[in-house]
Amino acid sequence: MRSLLLYCLLACLGAGRLAAQNVAIVNARVIAGNGSVIQSGAVIVRAGKIVSVLAGAANTQGLQTIDAKGMTAMPGYIDGHRHINTGPNEKEQMQQLLEAGYTTILSGGGPAEGNLTLRDHIEKGIINGPRIIPSGSVRLNGTPEQHSRTGSRRSAPDRRAGNQVYRRDRADS
């Protein structure tokens, strides 16, 4: 059975270049996010965003048209915790994620700079890949919740008092 997922169609257009494109994917079997199936439908993309999914024919005037007859379009997967980073194998790794059906990856941590670089490579069209929502660690040293002026750990009552002062000071500014 020939099957083509929506993410493949969009990935073939190039993630970085897609934002400026208007595309109609027509004659596709469409599996909607709620599980319903449209046997012959259209997916309309404007400025890189899906704006409608229709049963039957669609007005494709002014749109690049992709005939997906005999193929299936469906929503992509979202991975809510994946450790990713930039590096020599980033192109292959991101392509594998696309081919597995992932369209969005929420970074599970790691070096923030590498996550941002990978996101930028995808957004600029240097490599194909899913949308990356980067994350990284944040150091909270020096906040009232962690240390007193001497740098020693404070007791729970002292931390609560410090937090109240901290919140009050923040509210006044």
Secondary structure, 3 states (H helix, E strand, C coil): CCCCCHHHHHHHHCHHHHCCCEEEEEEEEEECCCCCEEEEEEEEEECCEEEEEEECCCCCCCCEEEECCCCEECCCEEEEEECCCCCCCHHHHHHHHHHCCEEEEEECCCCHHHHHHHHHHHHCCCCCCCEEECCCCCCCCCCCCCCCCCCCCCCHHHHHHHHHHHHHHHHHC
